[in-house]
């Protein structure tokens, strides 16, 4: 978890202060929210319907690579067909099955082009 100072620094890097004839002026850079998740890799559990599916749709629309997981393969395939995006991957995974957690997580990482842990 990021410390308060870390969060403050993250915020302050967008602000520029300068002094002009005794007057302090500031300029705040605007964050381009439509690009904030571009090329990020996201795993959504329970992503075949409801809030998870809506999140996946939004993340995909701003350029993220997304893996949606769920227990029902047919629901995942239907969600994939509905979203129809090449950056969407599906993974049948019951996250309550703790014994297979590492295996499934590594599968998701591999789908997203990451390094296996």
N, C-alpha and C positions, 0 to 999 in steps of 0.2 A: 504494500500500500504506500502511495506517495505521501511524503511528509508535507506539512503545511508550507515549509519553505520551498520545497520542490514544486508544489502547485503554484505558489506565488511567482516563482521564477518563470514557470511555463506561461503564466499570464503576462508578466512584465516584459517578456521578450517581444511582445507585439506593441508595446508602448514606447514611444520615443519622447524624451524631454529635452528642451533646450531653452536657453535664456536669451531674450532679445530686448536689449535696452532696459533691463530691470524687470521685465515681464517674463514669467515662466510660461512657456507654451508646451502643449503636448499634442502628439499625433498618435492615434490608435489605429493599428492596421486591422483591416477587416478579414475575418476568417471566411474562406470560401467553403461553405458547408457542403456544397455539391461535390467537392473533391476530397473531403476529409477522409473518406473511406476507400478511395480509389486504390486498387491493388492490395487491399488488406485481405487477410484470410480469416474467415469467421466460421465457427461451428455452432449450429443451433440445434439443441435437443428438442424433440417434439415439434419439428419443423414442417410436418406434413399437413397441418391444419391450424386454424385459429391464429393466435397472436404470432406463433413461430413462423407460420407461412407468410403472414404480412410483413414480419421483420425481414425474412429472406427476400421477399419481393423488393422492399425498399433498399436493402443493402446491395442487391444485384443492380438496381437502377442507378446507383451511384458508383458502380465499378468494382465492387468487392467480389472476391471469390468466396462462395458459400457452400458448406456441407450441411445438409439437413439430415437429421437422424430421426428414427422412429422405430416402433416395434412391428409395424405392418408394412410389408414390402409393396403391396398393392397401393396403399395410400401414398407412399413415397413416390412410386412411379406416376401416379395421377398428378401429384403436386409438381413433379418434374415436367410432365407434359403441359400442365397449365402455365407454368412460368416460362418454359421454353427459352432457356438461357444457357449458352455454352459454359458459363462460369458457375453453374449449379451442379453439385454432385450430391448423390444420395447414399446413405449408409444405414442399413438395417442394424439397429443397436438398441438394446434395452439397457438404459443407463443404470437401472437398479441391479443389474447383474455385475456385481463388483469383481468377480473372478476374471471376467474378460475385459475389464476396463482398460488396461494397458494395451491390449491387442487392438481393440476397437479405436482407441485414441490414436495409436500409431497408424492405423488404416486411414483415419481422417487426415492426419498430418501428411501422409503420403499422397492422398488425393489432391491436396492443396499445394503439392510441390515442395513440401518442407522436408527437413531432416528427421529421420526416425530417431526417437529418444530411447 
